[in-house]
Amino acid sequence: SELLLEIVNHQDVDAFALTSVVIALKDDRFEQEPELLLTIQHHPRADARTLGYVDRALARNRPPEPEEEFY
């Protein structure tokens, strides 16, 4: 995860690199890092495609909503 953080914080990072980091974070072999996903979400070079990947990765990590009781 330190390598991924270095990529995100690199001065020459572009939207494609940010998207690649998000895709890597979605892989089950990597530990999920919501803070890094949020950093990418607010990155000035994140484009719409990158933000879509971030949204999906964050949604995958959210616990399921409790079901409402139906009367």
Phi, psi and omega in degrees: 000334177295322178297317179297321178295320177298320178297313182299321184272000181293142183295335181257015181296143177236179183298324180295319179294319178298318178298320179297322178295316180298317179298319177298320180293334178284343180292135182295342180285341178263144174289136180290133183233087182301327180296320179292322177298319178292324176299316179294320180301326182259008181288136182296340180261004178286127179262182184299321180297315179299315181297325176297317177296320178298314180302316180294321179293319179294320180295324180294331183271349181286140175292151181296147178291138176293142181283140176282145177286140181251126181256000000 
